[in-house]
């Protein structure tokens, strides 16, 4: 019986593996529906990394035309009034009042592994959320 010998170079070869890029997807299974009433109209509220900080209570509103940051969050991120650029268009708050924004600021937002620059309009109004984004 003859045995083939592998050279040291051949013995160290490993099979090549195909590179697979996995893209994280925000999705829900039927298991996630347990205990909910369907169809539902609950808000999608997430935690996003904004300006290097994990920010909770961010509402995702696909129908929104603007990304909003409320003044409380702006202050907690240690941003100063002179970090804002002018933004003059009035907006409507949740309670139906017209609010003049304090200004606008561009900050990095991370959702999963993706980081994008987002222009937030800063508002001094009540909201149960810290910010509103059109999509994470």
Buried (B, 14 or more C-beta within 10 A) or exposed (E): EEEEEEEEEEEEEEEEEEEEEEEEEEEEEEEEEEEEEEEEEEEEEBEBBBBEEEBEBBBBBEEEEBBBBBBEBBEEBEBEEEBBEEBEEEBEBEEEEEBEBBBBBEBEBBBEEEEEEBEBBBBEBEBEBBBBBBEB
